[in-house]
Amino acid sequence: MAEAAEYELRDDRARGLLEAYDGDGTVTGRIQYFVLDRDGAPAALVAVHTVVDRGYEGRGIAGALVREFYAIAGRAGLAVVPLCPYAARWAGRHPDEAPEAPAGLVEAAEEELRARPDRW
């Protein structure tokens, strides 16, 4: 069984995708997300959906994606709002790596998603 470390993770902020690629360049999993702006500046990365393609499940790819998602946000000084159920469960199991977002950002992210369902 392959380990998640064998996958390259690439962030495409313009498309709102963090993707995992195998050695052949095949996308094996992704987090769909959006950037939540507050007062005209980025405030949080909002994870909306995490998926691993069939045939790649059970290899730690989803966890590696979420871990990197939090790391990307941390390097940028942004909070993470895990609206995706998988990302939220992962954050609950890894509180040392996944700081909780302020309630106001969570509410704003939920409101943004209701107003713009195309982000899902």
All heavy atoms as an XYZ file, in Angstrom:
915
protein
N       0.847     -1.183      0.000
C       0.000      0.000      0.000
C       0.886      1.238      0.000
O       1.829      1.335      0.773
C      -0.903     -0.022      1.228
C      -1.844      1.164      1.277
S      -2.975      1.113      2.688
C      -3.949     -0.312      2.278
N       0.598      2.201     -0.831
C       1.377      3.432     -0.936
C       1.084      4.334      0.254
O       0.003      4.331      0.808
C       1.044      4.156     -2.234
N       2.077      5.116      0.644
C       1.921      6.092      1.723
C       1.601      7.447      1.120
O       1.985      7.756      0.001
C       3.209      6.173      2.539
C       3.543      4.901      3.278
C       2.506      4.554      4.339
O       2.017      5.461      5.020
O       2.194      3.369      4.458
N       0.927      8.293      1.896
C       0.565      9.625      1.425
C       1.801     10.430      1.043
O       1.729     11.302      0.187
C      -0.238     10.365      2.490
N       2.953     10.140      1.655
C       4.177     10.878      1.358
C       4.605     10.702     -0.098
O       5.384     11.493     -0.610
C       5.297     10.422      2.285
N       4.103      9.685     -0.768
C       4.444      9.445     -2.161
C       3.648     10.329     -3.110
O       3.806     10.243     -4.317
C       4.200      7.978     -2.521
C       5.110      7.032     -1.774
C       4.835      5.594     -2.126
O       4.315      5.330     -3.229
O       5.133      4.732     -1.299
N       2.821     11.180     -2.561
C       1.961     12.033     -3.364
C       2.415     13.478     -3.253
O       2.784     13.942     -2.188
C       0.498     11.892     -2.923
C      -0.001     10.497     -3.163
C       0.171      9.502     -2.217
C      -0.570     10.159     -4.371
C      -0.240      8.204     -2.457
C      -0.994      8.872     -4.625
C      -0.816      7.903     -3.666
O      -1.213      6.619     -3.918
N       2.360     14.174     -4.376
C       2.695     15.589     -4.397
C       1.418     16.378     -4.164
O       0.388     16.114     -4.793
C       3.299     15.960     -5.752
C       3.659     17.418     -5.853
C       4.170     17.806     -7.224
O       4.356     16.923     -8.089
O       4.384     19.008     -7.428
N       1.470     17.341     -3.265
C       0.317     18.175     -2.966
C       0.535     19.539     -3.601
O       1.585     20.153     -3.411
C       0.127     18.309     -1.456
C      -0.011     16.988     -0.699
C      -0.176     17.244      0.786
C      -1.157     16.154     -1.236
N      -0.457     19.994     -4.359
C      -0.364     21.284     -5.057
C      -1.580     22.130     -4.744
O      -2.717     21.683     -4.891
C      -0.305     21.085     -6.572
C       0.881     20.316     -7.067
C       0.855     20.254     -8.585
N       1.589     19.091     -9.059
C       1.424     18.536    -10.239
N       0.542     19.034    -11.093
N       2.138     17.484    -10.583
N      -1.316     23.379     -4.352
C      -2.376     24.323     -4.052
C      -2.627     25.205     -5.261
O      -1.718     25.867     -5.752
C      -1.965     25.184     -2.850
C      -3.036     26.167     -2.441
O      -4.235     25.909     -2.692
O      -2.680     27.205     -1.847
N      -3.859     25.208     -5.732
C      -4.272     26.086     -6.829
C      -5.295     27.059     -6.256
O      -6.497     26.827     -6.301
C      -4.871     25.258     -7.970
C      -5.203     26.090     -9.192
O      -5.325     27.330     -9.068
O      -5.370     25.495    -10.274
N      -4.790     28.136     -5.668
C      -5.652     29.093     -4.970
C      -6.682     29.694     -5.912
O      -7.822     29.917     -5.513
C      -4.764     30.185     -4.360
C      -5.446     31.228     -3.517
C      -5.859     30.768     -2.131
N      -4.857     30.056     -1.399
C      -4.047     30.586     -0.485
N      -4.124     31.853     -0.196
N      -3.176     29.828      0.143
N      -6.305     29.956     -7.141
C      -7.236     30.577     -8.095
C      -8.459     29.697     -8.335
O      -9.572     30.199     -8.525
C      -6.525     30.873     -9.407
N      -8.274     28.385     -8.317
C      -9.385     27.454     -8.534
C      -9.985     26.956     -7.226
O     -10.980     26.243     -7.225
C      -8.915     26.263     -9.363
C      -8.586     26.657    -10.794
C      -8.044     25.504    -11.641
N      -8.738     24.254    -11.458
C      -8.128     23.068    -11.377
N      -6.813     22.978    -11.467
N      -8.822     21.963    -11.223
N      -9.346     27.281     -6.099
C      -9.835     26.817     -4.814
C      -9.689     25.323     -4.644
O     -10.576     24.655     -4.129
N      -8.527     24.802     -5.068
C      -8.273     23.363     -4.966
C      -6.891     23.094     -4.396
O      -5.901     23.682     -4.845
C      -8.355     22.689     -6.336
C      -9.716     22.638     -7.009
C      -9.574     22.122     -8.440
C     -10.670     21.749     -6.224
N      -6.838     22.200     -3.435
C      -5.582     21.604     -2.996
C      -5.667     20.166     -3.466
O      -6.581     19.433     -3.076
C      -5.439     21.679     -1.477
C      -4.207     20.982     -0.893
C      -2.922     21.603     -1.430
C      -4.239     21.001      0.622
N      -4.748     19.768     -4.345
C      -4.849     18.448     -4.969
C      -3.628     17.590     -4.662
O      -2.519     18.111     -4.527
C      -4.991     18.594     -6.483
C      -6.277     19.297     -6.877
C      -6.400     19.535     -8.367
O      -5.452     20.113     -8.949
O      -7.433     19.161     -8.929
N      -3.869     16.287     -4.582
C      -2.807     15.293     -4.423
C      -2.612     14.600     -5.766
O      -3.588     14.205     -6.409
C      -3.190     14.270     -3.359
N      -1.360     14.481     -6.187
C      -1.007     13.833     -7.450
C      -0.107     12.644     -7.165
O       0.803     12.739     -6.336
C      -0.242     14.797     -8.363
C      -1.070     15.933     -8.895
C      -1.305     17.063     -8.123
C      -1.614     15.888    -10.166
C      -2.071     18.113     -8.609
C      -2.379     16.933    -10.663
C      -2.594     18.041     -9.876
O      -3.348     19.076    -10.356
N      -0.326     11.545     -7.880
C       0.583     10.405     -7.751
C       1.784     10.610     -8.669
O       1.897     11.642     -9.345
C      -0.136      9.079     -8.021
C      -0.544      8.864     -9.465
O      -0.151      9.655    -10.351
O      -1.259      7.872     -9.725
N       2.683      9.667     -8.701
C       3.903      9.780     -9.486
C       3.678      9.891    -10.983
O       4.548     10.361    -11.712
N       2.501      9.472    -11.454
C       2.175      9.553    -12.880
C       1.465     10.854    -13.241
O       1.072     11.046    -14.385
C       1.280      8.377    -13.293
C       1.991      7.043    -13.153
O       3.221      6.999    -13.357
O       1.312      6.052    -12.836
N       1.261     11.729    -12.248
C       0.577     12.991    -12.505
C      -0.933     12.904    -12.452
O      -1.630     13.831    -12.857
N      -1.457     11.795    -11.933
C      -2.898     11.617    -11.801
C      -3.377     12.252    -10.501
O      -2.780     12.022     -9.445
C      -3.252     10.114    -11.782
O      -2.792      9.532    -12.999
C      -4.746      9.889    -11.631
N      -4.444     13.032    -10.578
C      -5.040     13.587     -9.366
C      -5.693     12.445     -8.606
O      -6.522     11.715     -9.153
C      -6.070     14.686     -9.694
C      -6.751     15.176     -8.416
C      -5.425     15.847    -10.424
N      -5.312     12.295     -7.342
C      -5.831     11.199     -6.528
C      -6.798     11.666     -5.454
O      -7.559     10.865     -4.925
C      -4.670     10.453     -5.856
O      -3.962     11.375     -5.018
C      -3.724      9.868     -6.899
N      -6.758     12.945     -5.132
C      -7.643     13.488     -4.115
C      -7.559     14.996     -4.117
O      -6.657     15.582     -4.723
N      -8.535     15.622     -3.448
C      -8.561     17.086     -3.447
C      -9.378     17.608     -2.290
O     -10.258     16.920     -1.780
C      -9.133     17.617     -4.752
C     -10.615     17.410     -4.932
C     -11.123     17.399     -6.357
N     -10.434     16.545     -7.293
C     -10.579     15.220     -7.386
N     -11.380     14.587     -6.563
N      -9.925     14.527     -8.280
N      -9.058     18.836     -1.916
C      -9.910     19.635     -1.036
C     -10.397     20.798     -1.875
O      -9.594     21.509     -2.478
C      -9.159     20.170      0.194
C      -8.761     19.034      1.118
C     -10.034     21.194      0.949
C      -7.969     19.479      2.339
N     -11.697     20.979     -1.924
C     -12.283     22.154     -2.567
C     -12.472     23.186     -1.473
O     -12.980     22.873     -0.389
C     -13.617     21.806     -3.209
C     -14.253     22.964     -3.942
C     -15.565     22.561     -4.605
O     -15.854     21.391     -4.803
N     -16.358     23.554     -4.923
N     -12.047     24.425     -1.735
C     -12.135     25.449     -0.709
C     -12.331     26.826     -1.323
O     -12.256     26.992     -2.534
C     -10.878     25.435      0.174
C      -9.616     25.930     -0.490
C      -9.219     27.262     -0.331
C      -8.804     25.091     -1.249
C      -8.051     27.729     -0.927
C      -7.642     25.552     -1.824
C      -7.266     26.867     -1.668
O      -6.117     27.329     -2.253
N     -12.590     27.800     -0.452
C     -12.602     29.188     -0.890
C     -11.931     30.045      0.171
O     -11.759     29.621      1.315
C     -14.015     29.684     -1.231
C     -14.993     29.753     -0.096
C     -15.115     30.900      0.681
C     -15.830     28.681      0.182
C     -16.032     30.976      1.707
C     -16.761     28.746      1.205
C     -16.861     29.894      1.974
N     -11.531     31.231     -0.254
C     -10.913     32.195      0.647
C     -12.011     33.123      1.147
O     -12.743     33.713      0.348
C      -9.804     33.001     -0.064
C      -9.196     34.034      0.871
C      -8.737     32.071     -0.629
N     -12.137     33.214      2.437
C     -13.110     34.111      3.052
C     -12.417     35.441      3.330
O     -11.401     35.483      4.032
C     -13.631     33.517      4.356
C     -14.641     34.372      5.119
C     -15.939     34.492      4.329
C     -14.895     33.776      6.495
N     -12.947     36.500      2.745
C     -12.408     37.845      2.958
C     -13.205     38.549      4.039
O     -14.425     38.393      4.121
C     -12.470     38.665      1.672
C     -11.486     38.193      0.625
O     -10.435     37.636      0.996
O     -11.769     38.374     -0.572
N     -12.512     39.316      4.853
C     -13.125     40.192      5.850
C     -12.447     41.545      5.732
O     -11.222     41.626      5.711
C     -12.923     39.653      7.272
C     -13.521     38.303      7.560
C     -15.028     38.260      7.737
N     -15.588     39.047      8.783
C     -15.956     38.608      9.974
N     -15.763     37.359     10.300
N     -16.519     39.412     10.833
N     -13.227     42.576      5.616
C     -12.699     43.939      5.514
C     -11.709     44.076      4.358
O     -10.685     44.743      4.480
C     -12.047     44.366      6.835
C     -13.028     44.334      7.997
O     -14.209     44.709      7.778
O     -12.630     43.920      9.096
N     -11.994     43.377      3.244
C     -11.188     43.509      2.042
C      -9.882     42.737      2.036
O      -9.063     42.905      1.132
N      -9.675     41.880      3.021
C      -8.436     41.095      3.079
C      -8.772     39.640      3.414
O      -9.763     39.373      4.106
C      -7.499     41.661      4.132
N      -7.957     38.687      2.951
C      -8.194     37.288      3.297
C      -8.146     37.089      4.814
O      -7.252     37.627      5.481
C      -7.044     36.544      2.616
C      -6.577     37.459      1.539
C      -6.801     38.848      2.062
N      -9.110     36.336      5.326
C      -9.167     36.057      6.759
C      -9.113     34.565      7.069
O      -8.648     34.169      8.128
C     -10.439     36.653      7.362
N      -9.596     33.738      6.131
C      -9.648     32.299      6.395
C      -9.703     31.522      5.085
O     -10.175     32.026      4.068
C     -10.871     31.950      7.237
N      -9.221     30.287      5.158
C      -9.434     29.315      4.097
C     -10.565     28.412      4.579
O     -10.518     27.914      5.705
C      -8.175     28.491      3.836
C      -6.938     29.251      3.385
C      -5.788     28.278      3.115
C      -7.219     30.096      2.163
N     -11.565     28.230      3.739
C     -12.755     27.473      4.123
C     -12.796     26.170      3.333
O     -13.007     26.171      2.117
C     -14.035     28.302      3.870
C     -15.267     27.509      4.309
C     -13.961     29.647      4.582
N     -12.566     25.063      4.030
C     -12.622     23.741      3.409
C     -14.081     23.338      3.248
O     -14.827     23.275      4.224
C     -11.884     22.720      4.268
N     -14.485     23.076      2.007
C     -15.882     22.763      1.712
C     -16.077     21.273      1.448
O     -17.090     20.700      1.835
C     -16.368     23.592      0.502
C     -17.805     23.279      0.160
C     -16.201     25.080      0.770
N     -15.095     20.641      0.818
C     -15.272     19.239      0.420
C     -13.906     18.586      0.289
O     -13.000     19.164     -0.299
C     -16.016     19.194     -0.914
C     -16.437     17.843     -1.348
N     -17.254     17.030     -0.612
C     -16.162     17.151     -2.472
C     -17.458     15.890     -1.259
N     -16.812     15.943     -2.392
N     -13.772     17.394      0.858
C     -12.557     16.598      0.705
C     -12.954     15.280      0.073
O     -13.906     14.635      0.528
C     -11.885     16.331      2.071
O     -11.601     17.574      2.700
C     -10.590     15.528      1.906
N     -12.242     14.895     -0.972
C     -12.557     13.639     -1.646
C     -11.265     12.976     -2.102
O     -10.316     13.645     -2.504
C     -13.516     13.856     -2.850
C     -12.876     14.676     -3.940
C     -14.012     12.543     -3.407
N     -11.248     11.653     -2.003
C     -10.160     10.840     -2.540
C     -10.785      9.910     -3.568
O     -11.815      9.282     -3.309
C      -9.440     10.050     -1.431
C      -8.429      9.086     -2.022
C      -8.768     11.009     -0.454
N     -10.186      9.851     -4.739
C     -10.730      9.038     -5.823
C     -10.674      7.549     -5.479
O      -9.764      7.086     -4.785
C      -9.962      9.304     -7.116
C     -10.161     10.729     -7.619
O     -11.039     11.447     -7.100
O      -9.425     11.133     -8.534
N     -11.670      6.834     -5.998
C     -11.701      5.378     -5.799
C     -10.383      4.778     -6.270
O      -9.784      5.232     -7.224
C     -12.846      4.759     -6.598
C     -14.196      5.081     -6.030
C     -15.268      4.278     -6.777
N     -16.590      4.771     -6.474
C     -17.304      4.369     -5.431
N     -16.819      3.474     -4.610
N     -18.500      4.864     -5.216
N      -9.956      3.780     -5.566
C      -8.690      3.143     -5.900
C      -7.521      3.747     -5.135
O      -6.435      3.179     -5.109
N      -7.737      4.905     -4.532
C      -6.679      5.560     -3.752
C      -7.087      5.714     -2.285
O      -6.323      6.243     -1.486
C      -6.354      6.935     -4.339
C      -5.725      6.855     -5.704
C      -6.507      6.971     -6.848
C      -4.360      6.647     -5.859
C      -5.938      6.893     -8.109
C      -3.788      6.571     -7.113
C      -4.584      6.689     -8.234
O      -4.023      6.605     -9.472
N      -8.289      5.284     -1.951
C      -8.784      5.416     -0.588
C      -7.965      4.541      0.361
O      -7.378      3.549     -0.046
C     -10.255      5.021     -0.534
C     -11.137      5.941     -1.362
C     -12.523      5.379     -1.611
O     -12.664      4.146     -1.730
O     -13.464      6.187     -1.700
N      -7.925      4.948      1.627
C      -7.241      4.158      2.641
C      -5.736      4.293      2.638
O      -5.050      3.512      3.291
N      -5.210      5.274      1.952
C      -3.759      5.449      1.861
C      -3.251      6.690      2.597
O      -2.112      7.072      2.437
C      -3.338      5.527      0.394
C      -3.693      4.276     -0.379
C      -3.271      4.369     -1.809
N      -3.737      3.218     -2.555
C      -3.353      2.923     -3.766
N      -2.489      3.694     -4.401
N      -3.828      1.861     -4.384
N      -4.127      7.336      3.333
C      -3.723      8.508      4.096
C      -3.728      9.809      3.306
O      -3.248     10.831      3.789
N      -4.285      9.769      2.112
C      -4.263     10.956      1.247
C      -5.140     12.066      1.817
O      -4.722     13.234      1.868
C      -4.680     10.594     -0.190
C      -3.651      9.630     -0.786
C      -4.817     11.838     -1.049
C      -4.077      8.990     -2.088
N      -6.341     11.738      2.260
C      -7.242     12.771      2.789
C      -6.617     13.453      4.003
O      -6.640     14.686      4.111
C      -8.600     12.173      3.138
N      -6.049     12.680      4.904
C      -5.400     13.257      6.073
C      -4.221     14.137      5.692
O      -4.023     15.209      6.276
N      -3.436     13.697      4.712
C      -2.300     14.498      4.253
C      -2.773     15.809      3.639
O      -2.153     16.863      3.843
C      -1.468     13.709      3.243
N      -3.873     15.755      2.911
C      -4.434     16.976      2.320
C      -4.868     17.956      3.403
O      -4.546     19.151      3.343
C      -5.619     16.645      1.414
C      -5.277     16.101      0.037
C      -6.495     15.422     -0.592
C      -4.751     17.209     -0.870
N      -5.597     17.479      4.393
C      -6.085     18.375      5.447
C      -4.917     18.931      6.253
O      -4.883     20.125      6.578
C      -7.121     17.675      6.345
C      -7.556     18.593      7.485
C      -8.336     17.245      5.535
N      -3.943     18.090      6.571
C      -2.760     18.558      7.308
C      -2.063     19.678      6.521
O      -1.710     20.715      7.076
C      -1.807     17.397      7.547
C      -0.517     17.814      8.257
C       0.322     16.613      8.647
N      -0.206     16.094      9.905
C      -0.700     14.872     10.086
N      -0.730     14.012      9.091
N      -1.156     14.502     11.259
N      -1.887     19.489      5.232
C      -1.244     20.511      4.406
C      -2.122     21.754      4.291
O      -1.606     22.879      4.264
C      -0.908     19.961      3.022
C      -0.246     20.961      2.096
C       1.104     21.491      2.558
O       1.689     20.937      3.519
O       1.584     22.477      1.965
N      -3.420     21.572      4.239
C      -4.344     22.703      4.167
C      -4.158     23.607      5.389
O      -4.065     24.833      5.263
C      -5.779     22.179      4.067
C      -6.803     23.220      3.745
C      -6.849     23.807      2.491
C      -7.742     23.603      4.688
C      -7.804     24.772      2.174
C      -8.696     24.558      4.388
C      -8.727     25.143      3.129
N      -4.101     23.001      6.571
C      -3.858     23.782      7.788
C      -2.469     24.421      7.756
O      -2.300     25.568      8.196
C      -4.022     22.917      9.037
C      -5.446     22.887      9.533
C      -6.337     21.924      9.094
C      -5.894     23.842     10.433
C      -7.651     21.906      9.545
C      -7.214     23.831     10.891
C      -8.082     22.862     10.439
O      -9.389     22.867     10.882
N      -1.486     23.721      7.232
C      -0.136     24.281      7.158
C      -0.086     25.484      6.214
O       0.553     26.499      6.514
C       0.853     23.204      6.717
N      -0.748     25.377      5.075
C      -0.807     26.489      4.114
C      -1.441     27.707      4.780
O      -0.934     28.825      4.675
C      -1.593     26.081      2.849
C      -0.786     25.087      2.019
C      -1.978     27.297      2.018
C      -1.605     24.396      0.932
N      -2.555     27.494      5.449
C      -3.241     28.599      6.126
C      -2.344     29.203      7.197
O      -2.245     30.430      7.312
C      -4.550     28.113      6.738
N      -1.677     28.359      7.949
C      -0.796     28.848      8.999
C       0.341     29.696      8.458
O       0.653     30.759      9.017
N       0.941     29.245      7.364
C       2.041     30.018      6.758
C       1.551     31.369      6.257
O       2.307     32.339      6.234
C       2.685     29.225      5.621
C       3.504     28.039      6.102
C       4.319     27.407      4.992
N       3.542     26.846      3.915
C       3.103     25.593      3.844
N       3.352     24.745      4.848
N       2.424     25.163      2.803
N       0.291     31.441      5.852
C      -0.280     32.691      5.344
C      -0.898     33.543      6.454
O      -1.388     34.639      6.187
C      -1.334     32.382      4.282
N      -0.899     33.034      7.680
C      -1.488     33.771      8.789
C      -3.006     33.794      8.755
O      -3.624     34.729      9.254
N      -3.596     32.750      8.164
C      -5.051     32.668      8.027
C      -5.613     31.561      8.906
O      -4.946     30.560      9.172
C      -5.433     32.382      6.574
C      -4.939     33.374      5.530
C      -5.245     32.870      4.130
C      -5.553     34.746      5.773
N      -6.851     31.734      9.324
C      -7.566     30.678     10.031
C      -8.081     29.668      9.017
O      -8.133     29.949      7.810
C      -8.742     31.290     10.799
N      -8.462     28.502      9.501
C      -9.143     27.500      8.682
C     -10.533     27.295      9.262
O     -10.694     27.129     10.475
C      -8.386     26.155      8.664
C      -9.240     25.053      8.038
C      -7.069     26.287      7.923
N     -11.522     27.306      8.378
C     -12.892     26.968      8.756
C     -13.209     25.651      8.057
O     -13.383     25.611      6.845
C     -13.893     28.071      8.341
C     -15.311     27.646      8.691
C     -13.534     29.405      8.987
N     -13.254     24.557      8.816
C     -13.496     23.245      8.210
C     -14.981     22.921      8.099
O     -15.534     22.189      8.920
C     -12.775     22.293      9.165
C     -12.934     22.950     10.505
C     -12.909     24.439     10.229
N     -15.647     23.453      7.073
C     -17.061     23.123      6.861
C     -17.220     21.717      6.301
O     -18.291     21.114      6.422
C     -17.720     24.149      5.948
C     -17.787     25.581      6.480
C     -18.545     26.475      5.509
C     -18.391     25.640      7.864
N     -16.196     21.197      5.689
C     -16.197     19.819      5.194
C     -16.217     18.871      6.392
O     -15.398     19.011      7.303
C     -14.932     19.590      4.361
S     -14.506     17.869      4.136
N     -17.140     17.914      6.426
C     -17.211     16.997      7.565
C     -15.909     16.236      7.821
O     -15.514     16.066      8.976
C     -18.352     16.038      7.191
C     -19.203     16.820      6.245
C     -18.248     17.699      5.478
N     -15.233     15.789      6.772
C     -13.976     15.068      6.986
C     -12.936     15.981      7.627
O     -12.274     15.604      8.595
C     -13.418     14.473      5.682
C     -12.109     13.773      5.951
C     -12.096     12.454      6.385
C     -10.897     14.443      5.841
C     -10.903     11.814      6.695
C      -9.701     13.814      6.156
C      -9.708     12.504      6.579
O      -8.530     11.883      6.905
N     -12.781     17.188      7.093
C     -11.795     18.129      7.639
C     -12.132     18.473      9.085
O     -11.229     18.591      9.926
C     -11.718     19.383      6.776
N     -13.410     18.624      9.396
C     -13.814     18.929     10.771
C     -13.467     17.777     11.711
O     -12.966     17.999     12.825
C     -15.303     19.245     10.817
N     -13.714     16.535     11.286
C     -13.363     15.370     12.118
C     -11.852     15.292     12.315
O     -11.363     15.028     13.413
C     -13.886     14.075     11.487
C     -15.368     13.865     11.698
C     -15.812     12.463     11.306
N     -15.402     12.054      9.979
C     -16.060     12.313      8.855
N     -17.188     13.001      8.896
N     -15.615     11.894      7.693
N     -11.092     15.523     11.232
C      -9.636     15.487     11.314
C      -9.153     16.544     12.306
O      -8.299     16.261     13.150
C      -9.017     15.720      9.931
C      -7.546     15.535      9.912
C      -6.858     14.391      9.601
C      -6.547     16.526     10.221
N      -5.505     14.611      9.704
C      -5.290     15.909     10.085
C      -6.605     17.858     10.606
C      -4.092     16.580     10.320
C      -5.415     18.532     10.848
C      -4.176     17.907     10.702
N      -9.705     17.752     12.219
C      -9.308     18.831     13.121
C      -9.596     18.454     14.581
O      -8.788     18.734     15.462
C     -10.026     20.119     12.741
N     -10.721     17.803     14.820
C     -11.056     17.373     16.172
C     -10.090     16.349     16.728
O      -9.838     16.310     17.934
N      -9.518     15.528     15.844
C      -8.551     14.515     16.260
C      -7.133     15.074     16.355
O      -6.261     14.415     16.922
C      -8.562     13.340     15.282
C      -9.822     12.499     15.341
C      -9.697     11.205     14.544
N      -9.196     11.376     13.202
C      -9.931     11.550     12.102
N     -11.243     11.577     12.197
N      -9.376     11.681     10.923
N      -6.877     16.255     15.793
C      -5.533     16.841     15.768
C      -5.557     18.302     16.217
O      -5.138     19.191     15.482
C      -4.950     16.750     14.348
C      -4.834     15.359     13.836
N      -5.864     14.738     13.165
C      -3.839     14.454     13.925
C      -5.483     13.507     12.841
N      -4.267     13.311     13.304
N      -6.033     18.566     17.430
C      -6.167     19.959     17.864
C      -4.830     20.710     17.930
O      -4.812     21.928     17.795
C      -6.812     19.841     19.250
C      -6.502     18.458     19.707
C      -6.433     17.619     18.449
N      -3.732     19.981     18.086
C      -2.421     20.629     18.115
C      -2.011     21.156     16.736
O      -1.191     22.070     16.643
C      -1.358     19.668     18.646
C      -1.314     18.356     17.880
O      -2.394     17.833     17.510
O      -0.204     17.841     17.638
N      -2.575     20.608     15.672
C      -2.254     21.037     14.309
C      -3.380     21.851     13.672
O      -3.188     22.421     12.598
C      -2.009     19.810     13.415
C      -0.813     18.980     13.807
C      -0.665     17.794     12.903
O      -0.278     17.989     11.732
O      -0.954     16.657     13.352
N      -4.526     21.868     14.339
C      -5.718     22.473     13.733
C      -6.388     23.420     14.721
O      -7.382     23.065     15.359
C      -6.682     21.365     13.305
N      -5.849     24.626     14.840
C      -6.478     25.571     15.770
C      -7.912     25.879     15.361
O      -8.227     25.959     14.181
C      -5.602     26.819     15.679
C      -4.588     26.569     14.633
C      -4.712     25.174     14.146
N      -8.747     26.033     16.368
C     -10.162     26.319     16.115
C     -10.317     27.745     15.589
O      -9.706     28.684     16.106
C     -10.950     26.148     17.403
C     -12.436     26.150     17.200
C     -13.176     25.763     18.466
O     -12.634     25.003     19.281
O     -14.311     26.238     18.614
N     -11.141     27.892     14.578
C     -11.403     29.213     14.001
C     -12.325     30.003     14.919
O     -13.208     29.430     15.561
C     -12.044     29.071     12.625
N     -12.157     31.312     14.973
C     -13.073     32.143     15.751
C     -14.516     31.962     15.256
O     -14.759     31.822     14.051
C     -12.585     33.572     15.490
C     -11.147     33.423     15.085
C     -11.083     32.108     14.357
N     -15.448     31.985     16.192
C     -16.862     31.757     15.863
C     -17.365     32.716     14.792
O     -18.141     32.320     13.915
C     -17.714     31.868     17.124
N     -16.917     33.951     14.828
C     -17.360     34.926     13.824
C     -16.960     34.535     12.417
O     -17.715     34.756     11.462
N     -15.774     33.940     12.268
C     -15.337     33.487     10.943
C     -16.143     32.278     10.487
O     -16.478     32.158      9.309
C     -13.847     33.148     10.946
C     -12.885     34.318     10.986
C     -11.441     33.816     11.012
C     -13.096     35.249      9.805
N     -16.452     31.391     11.415
C     -17.261     30.214     11.070
C     -18.640     30.671     10.588
O     -19.126     30.215      9.550
C     -17.382     29.246     12.267
C     -18.338     28.102     11.939
C     -16.007     28.714     12.670
N     -19.245     31.585     11.315
C     -20.570     32.097     10.923
C     -20.506     32.784      9.563
O     -21.388     32.591      8.721
C     -21.087     33.061     11.983
C     -21.440     32.388     13.279
C     -21.683     33.374     14.415
O     -21.794     34.594     14.156
O     -21.754     32.910     15.560
N     -19.465     33.575      9.337
C     -19.321     34.273      8.052
C     -19.123     33.275      6.915
O     -19.674     33.451      5.822
C     -18.159     35.257      8.111
N     -18.360     32.217      7.150
C     -18.124     31.198      6.121
C     -19.420     30.455      5.796
O     -19.721     30.204      4.628
C     -17.046     30.219      6.576
N     -20.183     30.104      6.826
C     -21.459     29.421      6.594
C     -22.413     30.311      5.815
O     -23.100     29.849      4.902
C     -22.072     29.000      7.935
C     -21.305     27.883      8.606
C     -21.764     27.603     10.023
O     -22.391     28.495     10.655
O     -21.483     26.491     10.515
N     -22.446     31.589      6.160
C     -23.301     32.537      5.449
C     -22.871     32.674      3.992
O     -23.706     32.692      3.081
C     -23.255     33.900      6.142
C     -24.197     34.914      5.550
C     -24.164     36.222      6.320
O     -24.276     36.179      7.561
O     -24.023     37.284      5.673
N     -21.578     32.761      3.758
C     -21.044     32.864      2.389
C     -21.436     31.637      1.566
O     -21.836     31.751      0.416
C     -19.524     33.008      2.435
C     -18.847     32.980      1.094
C     -18.920     34.288      0.330
O     -19.337     35.307      0.906
O     -18.557     34.279     -0.852
N     -21.347     30.469      2.162
C     -21.698     29.243      1.447
C     -23.195     29.191      1.143
O     -23.589     28.749      0.062
C     -21.263     28.021      2.252
C     -21.206     26.708      1.504
C     -20.341     26.793      0.253
C     -20.711     25.605      2.411
N     -24.030     29.655      2.070
C     -25.474     29.703      1.799
C     -25.786     30.691      0.675
O     -26.621     30.431     -0.176
C     -26.245     30.108      3.063
C     -26.479     28.976      4.027
C     -27.472     29.360      5.111
N     -27.052     30.494      5.918
C     -26.281     30.420      6.999
N     -25.838     29.241      7.404
N     -25.961     31.499      7.678
N     -25.086     31.819      0.682
C     -25.328     32.854     -0.332
C     -24.756     32.469     -1.690
O     -25.270     32.896     -2.723
C     -24.722     34.185      0.123
N     -23.695     31.659     -1.679
C     -23.028     31.276     -2.929
C     -22.867     29.759     -2.974
O     -21.759     29.235     -2.788
C     -21.641     31.933     -3.016
C     -21.664     33.440     -2.954
C     -21.228     34.152     -4.201
N     -20.510     33.455     -5.212
C     -19.207     33.599     -5.451
N     -18.487     34.410     -4.731
N     -18.634     32.952     -6.430
N     -23.936     29.020     -3.211
C     -23.840     27.563     -3.228
C     -22.928     27.028     -4.327
O     -22.510     25.873     -4.275
C     -25.289     27.099     -3.409
C     -26.037     28.288     -3.903
C     -25.298     29.490     -3.432
N     -22.576     27.869     -5.299
C     -21.645     27.429     -6.349
C     -20.262     27.162     -5.765
O     -19.453     26.486     -6.393
C     -21.546     28.489     -7.458
C     -21.063     29.836     -6.951
O     -21.677     30.377     -5.996
O     -20.076     30.354     -7.499
N     -19.991     27.650     -4.569
C     -18.704     27.376     -3.918
C     -18.620     25.938     -3.447
O     -17.578     25.455     -3.093
C     -18.489     28.332     -2.753
C     -18.311     29.771     -3.200
C     -17.721     30.550     -2.057
N     -17.539     31.942     -2.362
C     -16.392     32.469     -2.757
N     -15.351     31.720     -2.960
N     -16.286     33.766     -2.980
N     -19.743     25.255     -3.423
C     -19.799     23.845     -3.031
C     -19.698     23.020     -4.255
O     -19.125     22.124     -4.541
C     -21.083     23.579     -2.274
C     -21.429     22.139     -2.109
C     -22.515     21.519     -2.619
C     -20.726     21.136     -1.373
N     -22.526     20.202     -2.256
C     -21.430     19.939     -1.497
C     -19.553     21.123     -0.661
C     -21.016     18.745     -0.910
C     -19.148     19.937     -0.073
C     -19.883     18.773     -0.191
